[in-house]
Amino acid sequence: MRLDSRTAAIVAATTKDWVRAVYTGSGTGTVPTLHPDSLARVFNDVIDELLELAASEPFPVLAARAIGSRLAAAPFERTRMLAPASRALLGLTPGEPGSLLATRWAFVASQAIDSYAEELQQRALAQQERNLTEAVSVRVQEIAALQHRLRHEATHDALTDLANRSLLQDRVRLMAADPARGVGLLLIDLDDFKQINDGYGHAVGDEVLVAIAERLRGTCPPDAVICRYGGDEFVVAVPARRNSLGELAMRVLAALCEPVLSATGPVPVSASVGTAFCPPGRECDFSDLLRSADRAMYSAKTAGKRQFAVSEVDAEEPEPGPRRAGYAAVAG
């Protein structure tokens, strides 16, 4: 596919770093006999094919896995490169933020790496059957553990271990397929979080974010998906009925109004919440739902913070119409 200059530069740098990692033998095992330039071209072709898949419809799971399995074949068959290949592919940030390519890349790359790891696992299992050595058994366990970690890292936030944006959107699509319940969205923004970073330092700010994530886990229902959407913003998606979102928003506000005990002492926190709802049976557009919740959240901020506002599309209107907003605040 034709790459923009930014993405082309990122791909070139990623390929160069990968070849250097393989040839220095830093944890990569046997060094390949193929010339570095030739090996770089082959790996660059793999990246190009995956980029093309990431920008295509429908979601190309099988094709991405087929490309990943090729990493265990010639000319890579003597190269133990699971770790450097994983870092190279999953560390790539192609495309413009918010584009299909940028959104899909983490999933396409993780599918390829997952398939590559499975291919290595199959080879390791065959080797185990031949010699039944303890070393091979340990290698199988390491590959299985790495598979699990890679899948998790591709779909979760590194600091809070909450779902990331890609996983959130995937789960909302699944929720929207339930004909019995609608999809509720809560957009949670911490009040004056910049003052916490400026006054206490970014390390304490990170402690606060981790503590907020734990409180959300303890407050939200088991079928909710909790996402750190970026910075000090969190999104909760839940299969819900219209009248249940306000109750959940109040519980969230109550859970987030108590100070966080950090290494430097208690840090006062609070949040503003906007909610949006898509009724069952209606096509659920995640971007529209998120924008509705975002508008409601800013209404709550404008109204004085430490409260929530409701914004939803009228269920009887076939197209998005005017929003109705209501407010409720938590005491304290």
Residue frames relative to the residue before (quaternion, step in Angstrom):
aa qw qx qy qz dx dy dz
M 1.0000 0.0000 0.0000 0.0000 0.00 0.00 0.00
R 0.5149 -0.6271 0.4813 0.3317 3.59 -1.22 0.48
L 0.1988 -0.8112 0.5442 0.0790 3.56 -0.60 1.18
D 0.4725 -0.6201 0.5279 0.3369 3.55 -1.16 0.57
S 0.6924 -0.5182 0.3044 0.3993 3.56 -1.20 0.54
R 0.6379 0.5327 -0.3399 0.4403 3.60 0.99 -0.77
T 0.6929 0.4720 -0.2815 0.4667 3.55 0.84 -1.01
A 0.6259 0.5389 -0.3391 0.4504 3.59 1.01 -0.80
A 0.6569 0.5025 -0.3121 0.4675 3.58 0.97 -0.82
I 0.6439 0.5178 -0.3223 0.4620 3.59 1.00 -0.81
V 0.6480 0.5164 -0.3161 0.4620 3.59 0.97 -0.88
A 0.6572 0.5153 -0.3131 0.4523 3.59 0.93 -0.90
A 0.6735 0.4858 -0.2951 0.4726 3.59 0.94 -0.90
T 0.6367 0.5297 -0.3258 0.4560 3.59 1.00 -0.81
T 0.6602 0.5037 -0.3072 0.4650 3.59 0.93 -0.90
K 0.6476 0.5230 -0.3189 0.4533 3.57 0.95 -0.87
D 0.6662 0.4960 -0.3007 0.4688 3.60 0.92 -0.90
W 0.6448 0.5262 -0.3271 0.4475 3.59 1.00 -0.80
V 0.6549 0.5061 -0.3121 0.4663 3.60 0.92 -0.91
R 0.6402 0.5197 -0.3297 0.4597 3.58 0.99 -0.81
A 0.6527 0.5173 -0.3178 0.4532 3.59 0.97 -0.86
V 0.6638 0.5103 -0.3033 0.4550 3.58 0.96 -0.86
Y 0.7468 0.4317 -0.2356 0.4476 3.58 0.84 -0.94
T 0.6164 0.5078 -0.3748 0.4709 3.60 1.17 -0.26
G 0.3947 -0.7525 0.4527 0.2702 3.56 1.29 -0.25
S 0.3440 0.7552 -0.4888 0.2690 3.57 1.22 0.47
G 0.8291 -0.1681 0.0574 0.5301 3.55 0.05 1.32
T 0.5800 0.6268 -0.3624 0.3733 3.59 1.21 0.21
G 0.5122 -0.6704 0.4244 0.3288 3.62 1.20 0.03
T 0.8448 -0.1401 0.1188 0.5026 3.53 -1.07 -0.81
V 0.3433 -0.7315 0.5524 0.2047 3.59 -0.85 0.98
P 0.4589 -0.7074 0.4559 0.2848 3.63 -0.77 0.95
T 0.4836 -0.6690 0.4888 0.2821 3.56 -1.21 0.57
L 0.5312 0.6319 -0.4107 0.3870 3.62 1.21 -0.32
H 0.5632 -0.6041 0.4438 0.3476 3.57 -1.09 0.77
P 0.6064 -0.5967 0.3767 0.3665 3.62 -0.99 0.77
D 0.6543 0.5177 -0.3290 0.4424 3.62 0.92 -0.82
S 0.6582 0.4997 -0.3075 0.4718 3.57 1.01 -0.83
L 0.6483 0.5095 -0.3132 0.4712 3.56 0.98 -0.85
A 0.6314 0.5352 -0.3292 0.4544 3.60 1.03 -0.78
R 0.6497 0.5189 -0.3283 0.4483 3.59 0.96 -0.81
V 0.6535 0.5091 -0.3179 0.4612 3.57 0.97 -0.84
F 0.6783 0.4786 -0.2950 0.4731 3.59 0.90 -0.90
N 0.6222 0.5358 -0.3361 0.4614 3.59 1.07 -0.74
D 0.6268 0.5277 -0.3352 0.4651 3.60 1.07 -0.73
V 0.6152 0.5424 -0.3416 0.4589 3.57 1.05 -0.77
I 0.6609 0.4998 -0.3055 0.4692 3.59 0.91 -0.91
D 0.6441 0.5313 -0.3260 0.4434 3.60 0.93 -0.90
E 0.6635 0.5013 -0.3101 0.4608 3.58 0.93 -0.88
L 0.6578 0.5006 -0.3110 0.4689 3.59 0.99 -0.81
L 0.6232 0.5321 -0.3391 0.4621 3.61 1.03 -0.72
E 0.6458 0.5163 -0.3204 0.4623 3.57 0.99 -0.82
L 0.6469 0.5075 -0.3172 0.4726 3.57 1.04 -0.78
A 0.6492 0.5417 -0.3239 0.4245 3.59 0.95 -0.86
A 0.7240 0.4177 -0.2386 0.4944 3.58 1.13 -0.62
S 0.6288 0.5531 -0.3290 0.4364 3.60 1.25 0.16
E 0.2784 -0.7129 0.6158 0.1872 3.53 -1.37 0.25
P 0.5662 -0.2036 -0.7986 0.0135 1.66 -2.05 1.40
F 0.7429 -0.4003 0.2642 0.4669 3.58 -1.28 0.05
P 0.2923 -0.8359 0.4493 0.1184 3.60 -0.43 1.29
V 0.0216 -0.8431 0.5373 0.0057 3.61 0.58 1.07
L 0.7092 0.4671 -0.2794 0.4481 3.60 0.70 -1.07
A 0.6569 0.5060 -0.3214 0.4573 3.59 0.94 -0.81
A 0.6459 0.5103 -0.3222 0.4677 3.60 0.99 -0.80
R 0.6608 0.4986 -0.3082 0.4687 3.59 0.98 -0.80
A 0.6170 0.5381 -0.3495 0.4556 3.59 1.07 -0.67
I 0.6450 0.4988 -0.3197 0.4827 3.58 1.00 -0.78
G 0.6446 0.5352 -0.3243 0.4391 3.59 0.95 -0.84
S 0.6574 0.5164 -0.3242 0.4427 3.59 0.95 -0.82
R 0.5832 0.5896 -0.3715 0.4175 3.60 1.18 -0.51
L 0.5715 0.6062 -0.3859 0.3963 3.60 1.15 -0.45
A 0.6612 0.4773 -0.3108 0.4882 3.59 1.24 -0.30
A 0.6371 0.5138 -0.3202 0.4770 3.59 1.32 -0.07
A 0.7315 -0.3897 0.3039 0.4698 3.58 -1.35 -0.02
P 0.6086 -0.1885 -0.7689 -0.0535 1.60 -2.01 1.50
F 0.5245 0.6729 -0.3876 0.3492 3.59 1.25 0.28
E 0.4426 0.7602 -0.4329 0.1972 3.59 1.21 -0.29
R 0.7223 0.3941 -0.2523 0.5091 3.61 1.13 -0.46
T 0.6129 0.5563 -0.3376 0.4482 3.57 1.27 0.16
R 0.2163 -0.7578 0.6024 0.1266 3.56 -0.65 1.10
M 0.1798 0.8319 -0.4893 0.1903 3.52 0.08 1.28
L 0.2419 0.8024 -0.5228 0.1560 3.63 1.12 0.43
A 0.6939 0.4771 -0.2880 0.4561 3.59 0.83 -0.95
P 0.7134 0.4254 -0.2973 0.4709 3.66 0.72 -0.89
A 0.6296 0.5170 -0.3490 0.4631 3.62 1.02 -0.65
S 0.6328 0.5272 -0.3280 0.4626 3.59 1.02 -0.77
R 0.6637 0.4931 -0.3087 0.4702 3.58 0.91 -0.91
A 0.6570 0.5260 -0.3142 0.4393 3.57 0.96 -0.88
L 0.7372 0.4312 -0.2471 0.4578 3.60 0.75 -1.04
L 0.7252 0.4311 -0.2579 0.4708 3.59 0.82 -0.94
G 0.6479 0.5147 -0.3212 0.4604 3.60 1.21 -0.39
L 0.5184 0.6472 -0.4077 0.3824 3.57 1.28 -0.21
T 0.0840 -0.7894 0.6070 0.0370 3.60 -0.99 0.85
P 0.0420 0.8526 -0.5190 0.0432 3.60 0.42 1.18
G 0.7772 0.3908 -0.2525 0.4237 3.53 -1.34 0.27
E 0.6073 -0.5385 0.4390 0.3854 3.52 -1.33 0.20
P 0.5804 -0.5853 0.4215 0.3780 3.65 -1.00 0.72
G 0.7965 0.2694 -0.2264 0.4917 3.55 -0.90 0.99
S 0.5442 0.6143 -0.4077 0.4004 3.60 1.23 -0.19
L 0.6642 -0.4899 0.3746 0.4225 3.57 -1.28 0.33
L 0.6422 0.5331 -0.3234 0.4459 3.58 0.98 -0.85
A 0.6838 0.4845 -0.2883 0.4632 3.58 0.87 -0.96
T 0.6755 0.4998 -0.2953 0.4547 3.59 0.97 -0.85
R 0.7354 0.4530 -0.2344 0.4462 3.55 0.90 -0.96
W 0.5409 0.6890 -0.4062 0.2601 3.59 1.03 -0.74
A 0.6589 0.5239 -0.3353 0.4230 3.61 0.79 -0.94
F 0.6804 0.4786 -0.2972 0.4687 3.60 0.97 -0.82
V 0.6544 0.5044 -0.3214 0.4627 3.61 0.92 -0.85
A 0.6716 0.4924 -0.3000 0.4653 3.58 0.90 -0.92
S 0.6678 0.4975 -0.3142 0.4559 3.60 0.93 -0.83
Q 0.6065 0.5348 -0.3559 0.4686 3.60 1.10 -0.62
A 0.6568 0.5061 -0.3123 0.4636 3.61 0.95 -0.87
I 0.6767 0.4787 -0.2942 0.4758 3.59 0.90 -0.92
D 0.6253 0.5401 -0.3364 0.4518 3.57 1.02 -0.80
S 0.6629 0.4938 -0.2983 0.4773 3.59 0.96 -0.86
Y 0.6278 0.5281 -0.3263 0.4696 3.57 1.02 -0.80
A 0.6598 0.5037 -0.3072 0.4654 3.57 0.94 -0.89
E 0.6447 0.5143 -0.3238 0.4637 3.59 1.01 -0.79
E 0.6309 0.5267 -0.3339 0.4616 3.58 1.02 -0.76
L 0.6470 0.4969 -0.3102 0.4880 3.57 1.01 -0.82
Q 0.6358 0.5339 -0.3294 0.4497 3.55 1.03 -0.78
Q 0.6389 0.5188 -0.3249 0.4659 3.57 1.00 -0.80
R 0.6539 0.4973 -0.3150 0.4752 3.57 0.98 -0.80
A 0.6474 0.5152 -0.3222 0.4599 3.54 1.01 -0.79
L 0.6354 0.5274 -0.3244 0.4614 3.57 1.06 -0.77
A 0.6350 0.5185 -0.3290 0.4687 3.57 1.02 -0.79
Q 0.6431 0.5113 -0.3178 0.4732 3.55 1.03 -0.81
Q 0.6340 0.5376 -0.3320 0.4459 3.55 1.03 -0.78
E 0.6397 0.5199 -0.3228 0.4650 3.56 1.04 -0.76
R 0.6651 0.5119 -0.3111 0.4459 3.59 1.09 -0.67
N 0.8491 0.1530 -0.0635 0.5016 3.57 0.80 -0.82
L 0.2773 -0.8122 0.4824 0.1752 3.61 1.32 -0.16
T 0.3376 0.7606 -0.4965 0.2469 3.57 1.01 0.73
E 0.5890 -0.5906 0.4266 0.3497 3.54 -1.14 0.59
A 0.6045 0.5848 -0.3591 0.4047 3.60 1.06 -0.71
V 0.6616 0.4940 -0.3095 0.4717 3.57 0.96 -0.85
S 0.6267 0.5443 -0.3388 0.4429 3.56 1.00 -0.80
V 0.6426 0.5096 -0.3179 0.4756 3.58 1.00 -0.80
R 0.6398 0.5344 -0.3243 0.4472 3.56 1.01 -0.84
V 0.6236 0.5329 -0.3348 0.4638 3.60 1.01 -0.80
Q 0.6653 0.4993 -0.3069 0.4626 3.59 0.91 -0.88
E 0.6381 0.5274 -0.3294 0.4540 3.58 1.00 -0.78
I 0.6625 0.5028 -0.3073 0.4626 3.58 0.96 -0.89
A 0.6476 0.5157 -0.3198 0.4609 3.58 0.97 -0.86
A 0.6580 0.5004 -0.3085 0.4706 3.58 0.99 -0.85
L 0.6528 0.5086 -0.3159 0.4641 3.57 1.01 -0.79
Q 0.5913 0.5612 -0.3591 0.4544 3.59 1.05 -0.73
H 0.6792 0.4936 -0.2884 0.4603 3.55 0.84 -1.03
R 0.6719 0.5011 -0.3042 0.4528 3.58 0.91 -0.90
L 0.6534 0.5184 -0.3198 0.4495 3.59 0.95 -0.83
R 0.6450 0.5115 -0.3244 0.4660 3.57 0.96 -0.85
H 0.6665 0.5074 -0.2987 0.4572 3.55 0.98 -0.89
E 0.6820 0.4968 -0.2961 0.4476 3.58 0.87 -0.95
A 0.6400 0.5417 -0.3280 0.4352 3.59 1.09 -0.65
T 0.7850 0.3197 -0.1510 0.5087 3.60 1.16 -0.47
H 0.7299 0.3960 -0.2352 0.5051 3.61 1.22 0.11
D 0.5450 -0.6097 0.4802 0.3172 3.53 -1.27 0.58
A 0.5050 -0.6972 0.4223 0.2839 3.58 -0.83 1.01
L 0.7031 0.4762 -0.2857 0.4441 3.62 0.94 -0.80
T 0.8205 0.2807 -0.1186 0.4836 3.59 0.67 -1.10
D 0.3356 -0.7532 0.4791 0.3009 3.58 1.28 -0.40
L 0.4125 0.6663 -0.5017 0.3663 3.58 1.15 0.57
A 0.6686 -0.4677 0.3750 0.4400 3.57 -1.28 0.18
N 0.3439 -0.7084 0.5662 0.2437 3.57 -1.18 0.56
R 0.7659 -0.3942 0.2401 0.4476 3.58 -1.29 0.05
S 0.6535 0.5328 -0.3233 0.4297 3.58 0.92 -0.90
L 0.6748 0.4796 -0.2957 0.4766 3.58 0.90 -0.92
L 0.6121 0.5561 -0.3474 0.4420 3.59 1.00 -0.79
Q 0.6913 0.4732 -0.2915 0.4617 3.60 0.80 -0.99
D 0.6317 0.5313 -0.3349 0.4545 3.58 1.02 -0.74
R 0.6859 0.4781 -0.2852 0.4686 3.60 0.93 -0.88
V 0.6140 0.5348 -0.3574 0.4575 3.61 1.05 -0.66
R 0.6197 0.5351 -0.3461 0.4581 3.60 1.02 -0.75
L 0.6540 0.5006 -0.3123 0.4735 3.59 1.00 -0.79
M 0.6432 0.5227 -0.3239 0.4563 3.59 0.95 -0.83
A 0.6615 0.5339 -0.3086 0.4267 3.57 0.97 -0.89
A 0.6194 0.5589 -0.3435 0.4313 3.60 1.20 -0.38
D 0.5573 0.5977 -0.3924 0.4220 3.60 1.26 -0.19
P 0.3120 -0.7884 0.4950 0.1901 3.65 -0.46 1.12
A 0.6539 0.5543 -0.3163 0.4063 3.61 1.17 -0.39
R 0.8012 0.1862 -0.0856 0.5623 3.57 1.08 -0.61
G 0.4451 -0.6718 0.5241 0.2755 3.53 -1.23 0.54
V 0.4816 -0.6283 0.5176 0.3245 3.54 -1.34 -0.19
G 0.1355 -0.7883 0.5977 0.0548 3.53 -0.79 1.08
L 0.1147 -0.7931 0.5967 0.0418 3.57 -1.03 0.80
L 0.0975 -0.7637 0.6365 0.0459 3.55 -1.00 0.92
L 0.1264 -0.7627 0.6306 0.0674 3.57 -0.79 1.04
I 0.1020 -0.8217 0.5604 -0.0202 3.55 -0.51 1.28
D 0.0194 -0.7967 0.6034 -0.0290 3.56 -0.70 1.10
L 0.3972 -0.7188 0.5135 0.2488 3.59 -0.72 1.05
D 0.4320 -0.7052 0.5040 0.2490 3.57 -0.95 0.90
D 0.8711 0.0054 -0.0171 0.4908 3.57 -0.99 0.95
F 0.1811 0.8140 -0.5349 0.1358 3.59 0.96 0.77
K 0.5747 0.5885 -0.3868 0.4169 3.61 1.08 -0.59
Q 0.6330 0.5297 -0.3374 0.4527 3.59 1.03 -0.71
I 0.6093 0.5324 -0.3552 0.4681 3.60 1.10 -0.60
N 0.6676 0.4897 -0.3029 0.4719 3.60 0.88 -0.90
D 0.6914 0.4772 -0.2828 0.4629 3.59 0.93 -0.91
G 0.7477 0.4366 -0.2288 0.4448 3.57 0.92 -0.88
Y 0.7925 0.2961 -0.1379 0.5150 3.57 1.01 -0.81
G 0.5414 -0.6023 0.4169 0.4128 3.60 1.19 -0.45
H 0.6145 -0.5965 0.3798 0.3498 3.54 -1.17 0.62
A 0.5843 0.5741 -0.3855 0.4248 3.61 1.09 -0.55
V 0.6626 0.4688 -0.2959 0.5036 3.57 0.99 -0.83
G 0.5969 0.5627 -0.3561 0.4475 3.58 1.07 -0.70
D 0.6481 0.5003 -0.3118 0.4823 3.57 1.01 -0.79
E 0.6105 0.5405 -0.3493 0.4617 3.60 1.04 -0.75
V 0.6451 0.5230 -0.3169 0.4581 3.57 0.97 -0.86
L 0.6621 0.5094 -0.3137 0.4513 3.60 0.89 -0.91
V 0.6480 0.5051 -0.3202 0.4718 3.59 0.99 -0.82
A 0.6587 0.5034 -0.3115 0.4644 3.59 0.97 -0.85
I 0.6290 0.5249 -0.3339 0.4662 3.60 1.00 -0.77
A 0.6304 0.5351 -0.3295 0.4557 3.59 1.00 -0.85
E 0.6601 0.5021 -0.3096 0.4652 3.59 0.96 -0.84
R 0.6504 0.5082 -0.3246 0.4619 3.59 0.97 -0.77
L 0.6365 0.5173 -0.3314 0.4662 3.59 1.02 -0.74
R 0.6217 0.5327 -0.3416 0.4615 3.60 1.01 -0.76
G 0.7126 0.4620 -0.2606 0.4591 3.56 0.96 -0.85
T 0.6996 0.4826 -0.2577 0.4596 3.58 1.22 -0.45
C 0.7137 0.4696 -0.2610 0.4494 3.57 0.94 -0.91
P 0.5820 -0.5969 0.4163 0.3628 3.62 -1.11 0.58
P 0.6736 -0.5365 0.3284 0.3880 3.60 -1.18 0.52
D 0.7152 0.4473 -0.2713 0.4634 3.61 1.04 -0.65
A 0.4875 0.6507 -0.4426 0.3782 3.60 1.25 0.18
V 0.2636 -0.7070 0.6274 0.1926 3.55 -1.27 0.50
I 0.1382 -0.7993 0.5836 0.0374 3.56 -0.64 1.16
C 0.0539 -0.8246 0.5616 -0.0425 3.55 -0.65 1.15
R 0.2751 -0.6698 0.6518 0.2256 3.52 -1.16 0.69
Y 0.2317 -0.8373 0.4839 0.1055 3.53 -0.19 1.32
G 0.7380 -0.3347 0.2138 0.5456 3.57 1.17 -0.44
G 0.8403 0.0776 -0.0679 0.5322 3.57 -0.93 0.88
D 0.7680 -0.2883 0.2505 0.5141 3.55 -0.63 -1.17
E 0.5210 0.6181 -0.4200 0.4125 3.59 1.17 0.54
F 0.0747 -0.7711 0.6320 0.0198 3.52 -1.04 0.90
V 0.1450 -0.7689 0.6162 0.0892 3.56 -1.16 0.64
V 0.1171 -0.7644 0.6313 0.0590 3.55 -0.99 0.91
A 0.0848 -0.7712 0.6301 0.0324 3.57 -0.82 1.04
V 0.0455 0.8121 -0.5755 0.0849 3.55 -0.84 0.96
P 0.4261 -0.6417 0.5552 0.3136 3.60 -1.05 0.71
A 0.1103 0.8406 -0.5025 0.1694 3.56 -0.43 1.19
R 0.3778 -0.6311 0.6078 0.2993 3.45 -1.45 0.06
R 0.7043 -0.5213 0.2754 0.3954 3.56 -1.11 0.73
N 0.7541 0.4345 -0.2317 0.4346 3.57 0.81 -1.01
S 0.6035 0.5844 -0.3649 0.4014 3.63 1.20 -0.03
L 0.5565 0.6448 -0.3953 0.3440 3.61 1.17 -0.42
G 0.6320 0.5444 -0.3427 0.4321 3.59 0.97 -0.80
E 0.6452 0.5209 -0.3175 0.4600 3.58 0.98 -0.86
L 0.6619 0.4938 -0.3088 0.4719 3.58 0.96 -0.87
A 0.6369 0.5309 -0.3308 0.4506 3.59 0.98 -0.80
M 0.6473 0.5129 -0.3199 0.4645 3.59 0.99 -0.79
R 0.6430 0.5125 -0.3253 0.4670 3.59 1.00 -0.78
V 0.6400 0.5207 -0.3227 0.4639 3.56 1.02 -0.81
L 0.6514 0.5131 -0.3180 0.4598 3.60 0.90 -0.90
A 0.6612 0.5063 -0.3097 0.4589 3.57 0.94 -0.88
A 0.6708 0.5032 -0.3019 0.4536 3.59 0.99 -0.80
L 0.7518 0.4127 -0.2162 0.4667 3.58 1.07 -0.67
C 0.5755 0.6176 -0.3843 0.3738 3.60 1.19 0.11
E 0.5910 0.5682 -0.3738 0.4338 3.60 1.25 -0.22
P 0.5675 -0.6047 0.4225 0.3657 3.65 -1.01 0.72
V 0.3829 -0.6905 0.5656 0.2381 3.55 -1.22 0.61
L 0.3294 -0.7376 0.5547 0.1995 3.57 -0.82 0.99
S 0.0458 -0.8176 0.5733 -0.0273 3.58 -0.37 1.28
A 0.7225 -0.4173 0.3192 0.4494 3.55 -1.33 -0.03
T 0.7315 0.3981 -0.2358 0.5008 3.61 1.15 -0.51
G 0.7137 -0.3942 0.2554 0.5197 3.58 1.28 0.08
P 0.7236 -0.4298 0.2960 0.4517 3.60 -1.28 -0.04
V 0.1524 -0.7692 0.6168 0.0686 3.56 -1.01 0.89
P 0.3605 -0.7423 0.5137 0.2347 3.64 -0.58 1.07
V 0.0018 -0.7927 0.6088 -0.0312 3.57 -0.98 0.90
S 0.0836 0.7459 -0.6607 0.0087 3.51 -1.36 0.36
A 0.2196 -0.7850 0.5677 0.1151 3.57 -1.24 0.21
S 0.2533 -0.6979 0.6412 0.1939 3.50 -1.41 0.31
V 0.1495 -0.8170 0.5565 0.0199 3.56 -0.90 0.96
G 0.0934 -0.7555 0.6449 0.0675 3.54 -1.10 0.80
T 0.1485 -0.8005 0.5758 0.0742 3.57 -0.92 0.87
A 0.0376 -0.7650 0.6424 0.0283 3.54 -1.25 0.58
F 0.1573 -0.8033 0.5728 0.0432 3.55 -1.12 0.67
C 0.1322 -0.7518 0.6407 0.0823 3.54 -1.07 0.84
P 0.3948 -0.7538 0.4696 0.2355 3.61 -0.51 1.14
P 0.6001 -0.5533 0.4217 0.3947 3.61 -1.20 0.42
G 0.7747 0.3434 -0.2615 0.4621 3.54 -1.08 0.73
R 0.6585 0.4683 -0.3207 0.4942 3.58 1.21 -0.19
E 0.5489 -0.6006 0.4587 0.3572 3.58 -1.06 0.70
C 0.2204 -0.8035 0.5470 0.0811 3.54 -0.71 1.14
D 0.1058 -0.7806 0.6155 0.0245 3.56 -0.49 1.23
F 0.4157 -0.7475 0.4567 0.2448 3.58 -0.43 1.23
S 0.6597 0.5229 -0.3224 0.4330 3.59 0.88 -0.90
D 0.6594 0.4967 -0.3113 0.4706 3.59 0.95 -0.84
L 0.6487 0.5214 -0.3143 0.4566 3.56 0.97 -0.87
L 0.6649 0.4992 -0.3014 0.4666 3.56 0.97 -0.86
R 0.6386 0.5184 -0.3350 0.4596 3.60 0.99 -0.76
S 0.6306 0.5239 -0.3367 0.4632 3.59 1.01 -0.75
A 0.6673 0.4859 -0.2990 0.4788 3.59 0.93 -0.88
D 0.6346 0.5357 -0.3292 0.4493 3.59 1.04 -0.77
R 0.6457 0.5044 -0.3228 0.4738 3.59 0.98 -0.82
A 0.6504 0.5122 -0.3180 0.4622 3.56 0.99 -0.82
M 0.6379 0.5333 -0.3337 0.4442 3.58 1.00 -0.83
Y 0.6690 0.4798 -0.3063 0.4779 3.59 0.94 -0.82
S 0.5846 0.5442 -0.3756 0.4701 3.59 1.12 -0.50
A 0.6455 0.5073 -0.3138 0.4769 3.58 1.00 -0.81
K 0.6202 0.5285 -0.3414 0.4685 3.61 1.03 -0.76
T 0.6831 0.5002 -0.2831 0.4505 3.55 0.85 -1.02
A 0.6856 0.4958 -0.2805 0.4533 3.57 1.06 -0.75
G 0.7476 -0.4241 0.2200 0.4613 3.60 1.21 0.04
K 0.4672 -0.6979 0.4310 0.3299 3.62 1.29 0.12
R 0.7745 0.3528 -0.2736 0.4482 3.57 -1.39 0.03
Q 0.6859 0.4153 -0.2828 0.5264 3.59 1.07 0.69
F 0.3407 -0.7264 0.5462 0.2407 3.55 -1.27 0.05
A 0.1868 -0.7482 0.6259 0.1159 3.52 -1.30 0.49
V 0.3243 -0.7435 0.5604 0.1676 3.55 -1.12 0.78
S 0.0604 0.7741 -0.6284 0.0471 3.56 -0.95 0.87
E 0.1595 0.8038 -0.5546 0.1446 3.57 -0.61 1.06
V 0.4995 -0.6242 0.5098 0.3179 3.54 -1.23 0.53
D 0.5169 -0.6352 0.4711 0.3277 3.57 -0.93 0.86
A 0.4674 -0.7257 0.4323 0.2606 3.57 -0.65 1.14
E 0.6781 0.5047 -0.3056 0.4382 3.61 1.12 -0.51
E 0.6312 0.5344 -0.3356 0.4510 3.58 1.24 -0.22
P 0.4226 -0.7267 0.4743 0.2616 3.62 -0.74 0.97
E 0.7533 0.2693 -0.1650 0.5769 3.57 1.15 -0.55
P 0.6332 -0.5249 0.3809 0.4224 3.61 -1.14 0.47
G 0.0831 -0.8073 0.5842 0.0099 3.55 -0.85 1.00
P 0.7735 -0.3183 0.2289 0.4980 3.61 -1.16 -0.37
R 0.4123 -0.7132 0.5199 0.2261 3.56 -1.09 0.77
R 0.2534 -0.7160 0.6244 0.1825 3.52 -1.21 0.59
A 0.1247 -0.8166 0.5616 0.0469 3.58 -0.77 0.94
G 0.0040 0.7703 -0.6377 0.0015 3.52 -1.11 0.80
Y 0.2620 -0.7932 0.5374 0.1157 3.58 -1.09 0.59
A 0.0541 0.7527 -0.6561 0.0009 3.50 -1.27 0.53
A 0.1925 -0.8032 0.5590 0.0735 3.55 -0.88 0.95
V 0.3887 -0.6861 0.5560 0.2627 3.54 -1.22 0.49
A 0.4928 -0.6695 0.4683 0.2992 3.55 -0.98 0.80
G 0.5706 0.5984 -0.4420 0.3477 3.53 -1.17 0.53
